[in-house]
Structures are given as C-alpha cells and as structure tokens.
C-alpha cells in the first residue's frame, strides 16, 4: 500500500469510527433533555420541587450509568418557576421550550392552565404530579389539544373520601375506638384545600351517620398563630380532627402548639404537608403520634426501600417521601417511552406513554384514557398492584411509618401521646 493509499485508509477508518460512535446518523450522541421547572425561591413549593429535582436527577444518573436510552445520555435542564403566578409559570415553561427540551417533568404548579396551555402549544410531553381535579377537567375539555400531558397521580378529591374510609377501616380493625363520631375540619382557602374539604364533607354525609361534621374552621395562609384554632378544636372536642393544609413549616408549628394543649383522645390528621422533609426537623419532636396521608408516595417495600437507600446516599438527612419518588418515576416513564419512540417526535412519545405500564417506587402507573391520569388503590381498584396506594403514615419514634393500606404497611397504628 503506497503512502497516499495508506492516508486514505486511515482517514476512512477514522470516519467510520466517528460514524459508529454517533450511531450512524450524527444524532445518537446528542443528549435527550428533560426540562424541570423547579421553584427555587418564594414562600411555598421549594421543598417539594427540590425533592422532585433530586429524584429525577438520581434516575438520570442511574440510566446514564447503564448506557442511557438507545445509546443517548439523559440531561436535566432546570429553570426557576414562580408557582404562585400565571406569568411566572408561563415564563418557566416557555424558557424550557426555547431551550429545546424533549419533555417537561414537573412536581406541580398551583395554577394548572398556564402550564398546560404553554406545553400544549409546542406539543412537548409534560408529566406532572399536580394532584388536581382542575388539571383533569382541563384535559377532558380538549383531549386533542392536551394529548401529550399526563398527570402521574389522581386528583385531590381522594384525600377527602379516602381519609373517611381510612377512619372507618381503622375503627373496624379494633386498633382505635373514637371517643365520638364528630369530625372537625380546619380548612385553608386555596382551591386545592377547598376541594379536599368538600370531598371530606361529602364522604361524611354519605357515611349513613357513622360520621358527622362537628365544625368547620377556616384558616388563611400564612397562619401566624394557631392558638385560636386550637381553642376552637377544644370547644368542639371532636373524635377526629383534620387539618386541611399543606405547608410543612406551618403544620410543624401547629404540632408544637397542639402538643402543649391537645384535644385529649382525638385522632389528628395532617393533610400531606408532613411529607416535606423540613416537617420533622421543624416540629422538634412534637409531631409524635400525628397521622398524615398522601395519594402519591414512596413505598417501603423492596423496590421503595432500595430507592430510599440510594437517595439518602446522595442526599443525607431527612428525606421527603412523595415527590422524591415522583421525579424518579417520571424519568423512568419517559425513558421507557423513548426506547420505543424518537424523543423529537412528541406525538409518538405521547402515544408510547399512553400505552405504558410501569411499576415505580410510588406504585403502578397506567393512564386512564378519559383523564390521562393515575389510578388510586384502594379507592379506585382493589388490586394493590393496579394503582398507586393512598398511603397513610404516622410519626412514630421520630420517623414516618406507613400504617395503611395493606399490604404496604410497615407499622401498626399507635395511640398518640394525648390519647
């Protein structure tokens, strides 16, 4: 072989190697980008959004370590979002669209339409954990427009009806005997908590007299002083107290005030907020015995425990047990869809997601056609592996322990210190 032929051979060999490394099309080496709108400032949402981002980034790291998706690495594009304003929500979603992301994975927004409309305009697949009926109603109003938008979990109405079911089941189990059948609801004023309160009241009315409304007390965020609320609770002296509020710091302050002057014998339920990691830290031991629930949370089974251990290895300290798993599962759902569809073909990815079945750390995912949202166990299905469990936790020995539903329990209900 002469020098010229050898030079041509070496150049050709180099070109073939580069061609193979890029998958032959010059595109395979390009990352698949997941947009994550994550609240980094403002009065609410930061802890949940950071949990989601951390969970998503853990999934990305694991998938990339295993070779990516069809040889392409995953990459996160994170932007700040103001979840309290339509303008702030739109700005974040537009920024992600302009950055050329292949999907948006969001913990939640408080006002769903601006986010959904902005994502729909581009067709970008948008997975979220809004837990809002408003999101589902918007999808149903125009399924074609919102075809690539998926709510990973169910709507918030199940927080109300599911809680009353929990109370009835706990009573039937013999592990708890309520001192009376009155339920005192303390309700915050945003649409989300109002929907939960209404669903709770409807479930009480449908109980055939098993439960009755003792009183309804309104609160307004931010709650500066829980003393008037506790005075109202003591006056009603209900067997069941529901604090329908979701901000962890304020619920932690409630536990401290309540521990000093409790309603003796009452079962006290805090809606969702204790899932945020700062709740246990800020309550400073006063949260012992409080019950709380989430329609979407990390299991403590083998799969959930493995995730918890991997997460804590990356993020030592108190772990959030809702949106950590949500962000992690969202990335795995997208990766599964991208194995079958070109990430740049948004409609093909949407079709793949609609056909997906996936068992994640927060339960089983399949999307109901009429709402493109998740399924709740045991509220909607009797098979524990056919939906996402409505988990009820109790703070025991300074830790969150799942006490319902079976078979996902890790501890039995304990009488609270004031009981």
Secondary structure, 3 states (H helix, E strand, C coil): CCHHHHHHHHHHHHHHHHHHHCCCCCCCCCCEEEEEECCCCCCCCHHHHHHHHHHHHHHHHHHHHCCCECCECEEEEEECCCCCCHHHHHHHHHHHHHCCCCEEEECCCCCHHHHHHHHHHHCCEEEECCCCHHHHHHHHHCCCCCCCEEECCCCCHHHHHHHHHHHHHHHHHCCCCCCCCEEEEEECCCHHHHHHHHHHHHHHHCCCCCCEEEEEEECCCCCCCCHHHHHHHHHHCCCEEEEECCCHHHHHHHHHHHHHCCCCCCEEEEECHHHCCHHHHHHCCCCCCCEEEECCCCCCCHHHHHHHHHHHHHCCCCCCCCHHHHHHHHHHHHHHHHHHCCCCCHHHHHHHHHCCCEEECCEEECCCCCCCECCEECCCECCCCCCEECEEEEEECCEEEEEECCCCCCCCCCCCCCC
